[in-house]
Amino acid sequence: MSRNDGPRIIPDRCPQCGANLPVGGPQIICEYCGSRLIRYGGPPVDGPEGAAQPSSGGVISGVPFKPFTCLDAHGLGGESLSLLIPAGWEFHGGVQWNLARPGMPAVVAFQVYDPSGEAAFEVLPALSFYWTNNPMVQMTMPVGTPYYGNEVRPPASVVQVFQELVIPRYRGQYGGLRVLSIEPLPEFAQQVREATVVSSPMEQVRVEAAKARLYYQAGDQALEEDLRGVIKVHSTAMPVFMGSIEHIFWSADYLFAARAADGQLDGLADLFQTMISSLRLNPQWFMRYQQCQQALIRGEIQHIAQIGQVSRYISQVNNEISAMMTESYNRQQQIYDRVATSFSQAIRGVDEYYAPHQGSGVELPSGYSYAWSNALGEYFVSDDPNFDPNLYTNGTWEPLKRK
């Protein structure tokens, strides 16, 4: 038998640069030009005669997205937030509760990651702190001790907080960790400051923001990461004899991290920006959370130990959504939108489309010529003029128009 007899393996080629692609799963990244590609099987057997098929041997340049809803199963119940994630990626995490911390009884923390690669988008848990200039309190509560669920620690600059707290606590377990850069984000800080509610005329608020570029090893894989966040310092001075006592509650919050294999992070920036821009808190959940927060601060549910009981208590109080709560929700959502905008240095960025199934606008990665959506809230962007998602997936896909 000739050595040339038998089946031959014909490699897929990148439709953008023509390079050979490795054998792998349905979603791959070209190692040469960085294009994100989708691998599909052969044409459907029962497809219409003469129907257009994807070019390049079943590989097209494109990204599919699907909607994901995060449930607060152990807290107030129901949907807490939603966002678009790339199809095939997985979600881990959700709402973390700590009733011993009345001012911030819950934080959102999750990771969306590619199980076949190194790319991941992560929202890290916020860090909350307390400080005072009262010498008696400083003597009885040294740095590091808890105060109503907050860690006793003096406030610092955002760069110092990144260097000494955020990065060591959340990335210190990785080998070869290097902080390549830390840059302040003054415009982002100002936008967050404008969206921050001030509770009393005596309260002073300081906001700083920054982004850091990190390098570290996970096993034998070199990774790079974009980590950005905000510190908010709320201080209130209470006049006393011969001076004043200052109480400071501050936090490191809106900690968003995007990582990928070394050399691939910048090429995925529009993917991360799409996820962040689609992130939406559920307004009903957020209003109930605010009621819970206010009740804890007033001490009305201090004796309740289980979060399920708190949920029942809040549901019995009232379902009224006050104008103040609505404004607070809108401000919170504005901050998430500002985080997405801060990723606008991406090579491609995002384009806004009108989604007829959802009756609203949606931001999807730019640089693609075609976009579709279906009634399930799923989306697909591609550069292949011959590709039709109706031939390869269930449901009815409709093309989208840019706004």
Disulfide bonds with the S-S distance in Angstrom:
none
